[in-house]
Structure formats: C-alpha cells, structure tokens
Amino acid sequence: MVGYDYRIWHDGGADILVYHWHPTGRSPIAFSHLHVGGHAGLVDLSKAHLPTGLVSLVAVIRMTITEFGVEPLRDDWRAVLDRAETELGG
C-alpha cells in the first residue's frame, strides 16, 4: 500500500496535526490532506480534510524542530534532513 499517516500530538495524547494520504482503501478521501486538532469558530477542524500536496516525513520532522521547538536528537540534524531530502528527491 502507498500512503502515509504522520501525527504530531500533545503529551496528553491529543492530536495537534495529522497528515494523511490513503489513495486506496475504504475511505472516499483519496487526496493528501491535513487534520488540525481543535476548533476554529464553529468548525471542528479535526474532522475536516484540508487538502495539501504530498508531504514528506522529512518536512514534518523539520517543522517540529523549527516551528514547535522540538529538541533535535543530534547537533547535525539540519545536514541529516538536507541529505535525506536530496536522496528522496525532495
């Protein structure tokens, strides 16, 4: 099967962001999309399928470090992620 399910969650287990792509299977939603935990006004964003382009795991990892302040496990994380993007064609 081709697809992905990348989840960023809070320590308590609640999802913050969930990137999905499941082009085959039972769901009628076959395009790549994002779920956002919580609400915006009256809209439950956790149920909304917000369209995205294809998202790489490398991009998600980079975002957690640069945007959310996640502590990288190694000092050369930028070089490691840059190399991974290059090798994956991103």
DSSP file (Angstrom, degrees, kcal/mol; ACC not computed):
  #  RESIDUE AA STRUCTURE BP1 BP2  ACC     N-H-->O    O-->H-N    N-H-->O    O-->H-N    TCO  KAPPA ALPHA  PHI   PSI    X-CA   Y-CA   Z-CA
    1    1 A M              0   0    0      0, 0.0     2,-0.4     0, 0.0    21,-0.0   0.000 360.0 360.0 360.0 143.3    0.0    0.0    0.0
    2    2 A V        +     0   0    0      2,-0.0    22,-0.4     0, 0.0     2,-0.3  -0.874 360.0  76.3-105.7 140.2    1.1    3.5   -0.7
    3    3 A G        -     0   0    0     -2,-0.4     2,-0.3    19,-0.2    19,-0.2  -0.904  55.2-120.1 152.5-176.2    0.3    6.4    1.6
    4    4 A Y  E     -A   21   0A   0     17,-2.1    17,-2.1    -2,-0.3     2,-0.2  -0.987   8.6-162.7-155.3 162.7    1.2    8.0    4.9
    5    5 A D  E     +A   20   0A   0     -2,-0.3     2,-0.5    15,-0.2    15,-0.2  -0.766  19.3 179.5-147.4  92.6   -0.2    8.9    8.4
    6    6 A Y  E     -A   19   0A   0     13,-2.4    13,-2.8    -2,-0.2     2,-0.4  -0.880   8.8-169.9-102.1 124.0    2.1   11.5   10.1
    7    7 A R  E     -A   18   0A   0     -2,-0.5     2,-0.5    11,-0.2    11,-0.2  -0.941  18.0-170.8-121.3 135.2    0.9   12.6   13.5
    8    8 A I  E     +A   17   0A   0      9,-2.9     8,-3.4    -2,-0.4     9,-1.6  -0.993  25.5 176.2-117.2 121.8    2.0   15.3   15.8
    9    9 A W  E     -A   15   0A   0     -2,-0.5     6,-0.2     6,-0.3     2,-0.1  -0.872  30.2-110.0-130.5 160.9    0.4   15.0   19.2
   10   10 A H    >   -     0   0    0      4,-3.0     3,-2.9    -2,-0.3     6,-0.0  -0.420  42.2-101.4 -80.0 158.5    0.5   16.7   22.6
   11   11 A D  T 3  S+     0   0    0      1,-0.3    -1,-0.1     2,-0.1    -2,-0.0   0.814 123.3  60.5 -51.2 -32.8    1.9   14.9   25.6
   12   12 A G  T 3  S-     0   0    0      2,-0.1    -1,-0.3     1,-0.1     3,-0.1   0.524 122.4-105.7 -75.9  -4.3   -1.6   14.1   26.7
   13   13 A G  S <  S+     0   0    0     -3,-2.9     2,-0.3     1,-0.3    -2,-0.1   0.316  74.9 136.4 100.0  -7.6   -2.2   12.2   23.5
   14   14 A A        -     0   0    0      1,-0.1    -4,-3.0    -5,-0.1    -1,-0.3  -0.553  58.3-113.8 -76.6 136.0   -4.4   14.7   21.7
   15   15 A D  E     +A    9   0A   0     -2,-0.3    -6,-0.3    -6,-0.2     3,-0.1  -0.433  31.7 177.9 -67.3 138.8   -3.6   15.2   18.0
   16   16 A I  E    S+     0   0A   0     -8,-3.4    21,-3.0     1,-0.4     2,-0.4   0.778  75.0   0.7-100.1 -54.9   -2.3   18.6   17.0
   17   17 A L  E     -AB   8  36A   0     -9,-1.6    -9,-2.9    19,-0.2    -1,-0.4  -0.996  62.0-172.5-135.4 140.3   -1.7   17.9   13.3
   18   18 A V  E     -AB   7  35A   0     17,-2.3    17,-2.7    -2,-0.4     2,-0.5  -0.962   7.1-161.4-135.5 118.0   -2.3   14.8   11.3
   19   19 A Y  E     -AB   6  34A   0    -13,-2.8   -13,-2.4    -2,-0.4     2,-0.4  -0.869  18.6-176.9 -97.2 126.5   -1.2   14.5    7.7
   20   20 A H  E     +AB   5  33A   0     13,-2.9    13,-2.8    -2,-0.5     2,-0.3  -0.928  21.7 168.8-124.4 146.9   -2.9   11.7    5.8
   21   21 A W  E     +A    4   0A   0    -17,-2.1   -17,-2.1    -2,-0.4    11,-0.1  -0.785  11.9 156.6-150.9 113.8   -2.7   10.2    2.3
   22   22 A H        +     0   0    0      7,-0.3   -19,-0.2     9,-0.3     5,-0.1  -0.716   7.2 173.1-137.3  83.6   -4.5    7.0    1.7
   23   23 A P        +     0   0    0      0, 0.0     2,-0.3     0, 0.0   -20,-0.1   0.665  70.0  42.2 -70.8 -16.0   -5.2    6.7   -2.0
   24   24 A T  S    S+     0   0    0    -22,-0.4     2,-0.3     6,-0.0     3,-0.2  -0.905  87.0  58.5-125.4 158.4   -6.6    3.2   -1.7
   25   25 A G  S    S-     0   0    0     -2,-0.3    -3,-0.0     1,-0.1     5,-0.0  -0.818  96.6 -45.7 123.9-163.8   -8.9    1.6    0.9
   26   26 A R  S    S+     0   0    0     -2,-0.3    -1,-0.1     2,-0.0     0, 0.0   0.720  99.1  96.4 -82.4 -23.0  -12.3    2.2    2.2
   27   27 A S        -     0   0    0     -3,-0.2    -5,-0.0     1,-0.1     0, 0.0  -0.445  65.1-146.5 -72.9 139.2  -12.2    6.0    2.7
   28   28 A P  S    S+     0   0    0      0, 0.0     2,-1.0     0, 0.0    -1,-0.1   0.579  82.4  89.4 -76.6  -8.1  -13.7    8.1   -0.1
   29   29 A I        +     0   0    0      1,-0.2    -7,-0.3    -7,-0.0    -2,-0.1  -0.773  45.5 156.9 -92.3  99.5  -11.0   10.7    0.7
   30   30 A A        +     0   0    0     -2,-1.0     2,-0.2    -9,-0.1    -1,-0.2   0.517  42.2  91.4-102.9  -7.5   -8.1    9.7   -1.5
   31   31 A F  S    S-     0   0    0      1,-0.1    -9,-0.3   -10,-0.1     2,-0.1  -0.530  89.0 -93.8 -87.7 156.9   -6.2   13.0   -1.8
   32   32 A S        +     0   0    0     20,-0.2    20,-2.1    -2,-0.2     2,-0.3  -0.464  59.9 163.3 -68.4 138.7   -3.4   14.1    0.6
   33   33 A H  E     -BC  20  51A   0    -13,-2.8   -13,-2.9    18,-0.3     2,-0.4  -0.940  33.0-125.2-154.5 170.7   -4.9   16.1    3.4
   34   34 A L  E     -BC  19  50A   0     16,-2.3    16,-2.3    -2,-0.3     2,-0.4  -0.960   9.0-158.3-125.8 138.9   -4.4   17.6    6.9
   35   35 A H  E     -B   18   0A   0    -17,-2.7   -17,-2.3    -2,-0.4     2,-0.5  -0.963  12.6-155.4-111.2 136.6   -6.5   17.3   10.1
   36   36 A V  E     -B   17   0A   0      9,-1.2   -19,-0.2    -2,-0.4    12,-0.2  -0.952  19.5-121.6-113.1 127.0   -5.9   20.1   12.7
   37   37 A G  S    S+     0   0    0    -21,-3.0     2,-0.2    -2,-0.5   -21,-0.1  -0.404  74.2  13.3 -65.2 139.8   -6.8   19.3   16.3
   38   38 A G  S    S-     0   0    0     -2,-0.1     7,-1.3     2,-0.0     8,-0.9  -0.496  89.6 -60.4  98.3-164.4   -9.4   21.6   17.8
   39   39 A H  E     -D   44   0B   0      5,-0.2     2,-0.4    -2,-0.2     5,-0.2  -0.869  19.5-157.7-125.3 153.3  -11.9   24.1   16.5
   40   40 A A  E >  S-D   43   0B   0      3,-2.1     3,-1.9    -2,-0.3     2,-0.4  -0.929  77.5 -49.1-126.8 105.4  -11.8   27.3   14.6
   41   41 A G  T 3  S-     0   0    0     -2,-0.4    -2,-0.0     1,-0.3     0, 0.0  -0.554 123.6 -21.2  65.7-125.3  -15.0   29.1   15.4
   42   42 A L  T 3  S+     0   0    0     -2,-0.4     2,-0.5    -3,-0.1    -1,-0.3   0.424 115.3 101.9 -95.2  -0.5  -17.8   26.6   14.9
   43   43 A V  E <   -D   40   0B   0     -3,-1.9    -3,-2.1     1,-0.0     2,-1.1  -0.748  66.0-142.3 -93.6 126.0  -15.8   24.3   12.6
   44   44 A D  E >>  -D   39   0B   0     -2,-0.5     3,-1.5    -5,-0.2     4,-0.7  -0.745  17.1-170.8 -82.8  99.0  -14.3   21.1   14.1
   45   45 A L  T 34 S+     0   0    0     -7,-1.3    -9,-1.2    -2,-1.1     3,-0.2   0.711  77.1  71.2 -69.1 -19.6  -11.0   21.0   12.2
   46   46 A S  T 34 S+     0   0    0     -8,-0.9    -1,-0.3     1,-0.2    -9,-0.1   0.746 104.6  41.9 -67.9 -20.4  -10.2   17.5   13.4
   47   47 A K  T <4 S+     0   0    0     -3,-1.5    -1,-0.2   -11,-0.1    -2,-0.2   0.606  96.3  97.2 -97.4 -16.1  -12.9   16.2   11.1
   48   48 A A     <  -     0   0    0     -4,-0.7     2,-0.8   -12,-0.2   -12,-0.2  -0.481  67.4-141.6 -77.0 145.2  -12.1   18.5    8.2
   49   49 A H        -     0   0    0     -2,-0.2   -14,-0.2   -14,-0.1    -1,-0.1  -0.825  20.6-166.8-105.3  89.3  -10.0   17.1    5.3
   50   50 A L  E     -C   34   0A   0    -16,-2.3   -16,-2.3    -2,-0.8    -2,-0.0  -0.691  23.9-120.7 -82.6 115.9   -7.8   20.2    4.4
   51   51 A P  E     +C   33   0A   0      0, 0.0     2,-0.3     0, 0.0   -18,-0.3  -0.210  39.3 168.2 -61.2 143.2   -6.1   19.5    1.1
   52   52 A T        -     0   0    0    -20,-2.1   -20,-0.2     3,-0.0     2,-0.1  -0.889  36.7-107.0-137.4 169.0   -2.4   19.5    0.9
   53   53 A G        -     0   0    0     -2,-0.3     2,-0.1     1,-0.2   -22,-0.0  -0.361  67.9 -61.4 -79.2 178.0    0.2   18.5   -1.6
   54   54 A L        -     0   0    0     -2,-0.1     2,-0.4   -22,-0.1    -1,-0.2  -0.430  59.7-150.1 -62.5 139.0    2.2   15.3   -0.8
   55   55 A V        -     0   0    0     -2,-0.1     2,-0.2    -3,-0.1   -22,-0.0  -0.945   2.0-140.6-119.1 130.7    4.1   15.9    2.5
   56   56 A S     >  -     0   0    0     -2,-0.4     4,-1.7     1,-0.1     5,-0.1  -0.612  17.7-127.9 -89.5 151.4    7.4   14.2    3.3
   57   57 A L  H  > S+     0   0    0     -2,-0.2     4,-2.7     1,-0.2     5,-0.2   0.859 112.0  59.7 -61.4 -35.4    8.2   12.8    6.7
   58   58 A V  H  > S+     0   0    0      1,-0.2     4,-2.6     2,-0.2    -1,-0.2   0.914 104.3  49.3 -59.5 -43.3   11.5   14.9    6.5
   59   59 A A  H  > S+     0   0    0      2,-0.2     4,-2.3     1,-0.2    -1,-0.2   0.884 111.1  49.6 -64.0 -38.8    9.4   18.1    6.1
   60   60 A V  H  X S+     0   0    0     -4,-1.7     4,-2.2     2,-0.2    -2,-0.2   0.918 111.7  47.9 -67.2 -43.4    7.3   17.1    9.1
   61   61 A I  H  X S+     0   0    0     -4,-2.7     4,-1.6     2,-0.2    -2,-0.2   0.932 112.0  49.8 -62.3 -45.8   10.3   16.4   11.3
   62   62 A R  H  X S+     0   0    0     -4,-2.6     4,-2.9     1,-0.2     5,-0.3   0.914 110.0  51.8 -59.1 -43.3   12.0   19.7   10.2
   63   63 A M  H  X>S+     0   0    0     -4,-2.3     4,-2.9     1,-0.2     5,-1.0   0.895 105.4  54.2 -62.1 -41.5    8.7   21.6   11.0
   64   64 A T  H  <5S+     0   0    0     -4,-2.2     6,-2.5     3,-0.2     4,-0.4   0.866 114.9  41.4 -63.2 -33.7    8.5   20.1   14.5
   65   65 A I  H  X5S+     0   0    0     -4,-1.6     4,-0.6     4,-0.2    -2,-0.2   0.941 124.0  34.3 -76.4 -49.3   12.1   21.3   15.3
   66   66 A T  H  <5S+     0   0    0     -4,-2.9    -3,-0.2    -5,-0.2    -2,-0.2   0.825 131.5  26.8 -80.4 -31.5   11.9   24.7   13.6
   67   67 A E  T  <5S+     0   0    0     -4,-2.9    -3,-0.2    -5,-0.3    -1,-0.1   0.764 129.1  34.5-103.0 -30.3    8.3   25.7   14.4
   68   68 A F  T  4<S-     0   0    0     -5,-1.0    -3,-0.2    -4,-0.4    -2,-0.1   0.448 100.0-118.9-109.1  -2.3    7.3   23.8   17.5
   69   69 A G     <  +     0   0    0     -4,-0.6     2,-0.2    -6,-0.3    -4,-0.2   0.742  47.3 169.4  73.7  22.5   10.7   23.8   19.4
   70   70 A V        -     0   0    0     -6,-2.5    -1,-0.2    -7,-0.1    -2,-0.1  -0.518  40.0-116.2 -67.5 134.1   11.1   20.0   19.5
   71   71 A E        -     0   0    0     -2,-0.2    -1,-0.1     1,-0.1    -6,-0.1  -0.598  28.3-128.7 -75.5 119.5   14.7   19.3   20.7
   72   72 A P        -     0   0    0      0, 0.0    -1,-0.1     0, 0.0     3,-0.0  -0.335   7.1-133.9 -66.9 152.4   16.7   17.5   17.9
   73   73 A L  S    S+     0   0    0      1,-0.1     2,-0.3     4,-0.0    -2,-0.0   0.595  86.5  33.1 -82.7 -11.3   18.4   14.3   18.9
   74   74 A R  S >  S-     0   0    0      1,-0.1     3,-1.0     0, 0.0    -1,-0.1  -0.990  73.9-126.9-146.0 153.1   21.7   15.3   17.2
   75   75 A D  T 3  S+     0   0    0     -2,-0.3     3,-0.4     1,-0.3    -1,-0.1   0.777 107.9  55.4 -70.0 -27.6   23.6   18.5   16.5
   76   76 A D  T 3>  +     0   0    0      1,-0.2     4,-2.2     2,-0.1    -1,-0.3   0.001  67.8 126.5 -95.6  29.8   23.9   17.9   12.8
   77   77 A W  H <>  +     0   0    0     -3,-1.0     4,-2.8     1,-0.2     5,-0.3   0.854  69.1  55.5 -58.8 -37.8   20.1   17.5   12.3
   78   78 A R  H  > S+     0   0    0     -3,-0.4     4,-2.8     1,-0.2    -1,-0.2   0.941 110.4  44.8 -61.0 -46.5   20.0   20.1    9.5
   79   79 A A  H  > S+     0   0    0      2,-0.2     4,-2.5     1,-0.2    -1,-0.2   0.891 113.3  51.0 -64.4 -39.7   22.6   18.3    7.5
   80   80 A V  H  X S+     0   0    0     -4,-2.2     4,-2.2     2,-0.2    -2,-0.2   0.935 114.1  43.2 -64.1 -46.3   20.9   14.9    8.1
   81   81 A L  H  X S+     0   0    0     -4,-2.8     4,-2.5     2,-0.2    -2,-0.2   0.888 113.0  52.4 -68.5 -38.3   17.5   16.2    7.0
   82   82 A D  H  X S+     0   0    0     -4,-2.8     4,-2.2    -5,-0.3    -2,-0.2   0.929 111.2  47.4 -60.4 -44.8   19.0   18.1    4.0
   83   83 A R  H  X S+     0   0    0     -4,-2.5     4,-2.6     1,-0.2    -2,-0.2   0.901 111.0  51.2 -63.9 -40.9   20.7   14.9    2.9
   84   84 A A  H  X S+     0   0    0     -4,-2.2     4,-2.0     2,-0.2     6,-0.2   0.910 109.8  49.7 -63.2 -42.5   17.5   12.9    3.3
   85   85 A E  H  X>S+     0   0    0     -4,-2.5     5,-3.2     2,-0.2     4,-0.5   0.914 112.1  48.3 -62.4 -42.2   15.6   15.4    1.2
   86   86 A T  H ><5S+     0   0    0     -4,-2.2     3,-0.9     4,-0.2    -2,-0.2   0.928 112.7  47.5 -63.4 -45.5   18.2   15.2   -1.5
   87   87 A E  H 3<5S+     0   0    0     -4,-2.6    -1,-0.2     1,-0.2    -2,-0.2   0.814 113.2  48.7 -67.3 -30.0   18.3   11.4   -1.5
   88   88 A L  H 3<5S-     0   0    0     -4,-2.0    -1,-0.2    -5,-0.2    -2,-0.2   0.473 117.2-112.5 -88.3  -2.1   14.5   11.2   -1.6
   89   89 A G  T <<5       0   0    0     -3,-0.9    -3,-0.2    -4,-0.5    -2,-0.1   0.723 360.0 360.0  81.8  21.2   14.3   13.7   -4.5
   90   90 A G      <       0   0    0     -5,-3.2    -4,-0.2    -6,-0.2    -5,-0.1   0.418 360.0 360.0-100.6 360.0   12.6   16.5   -2.4
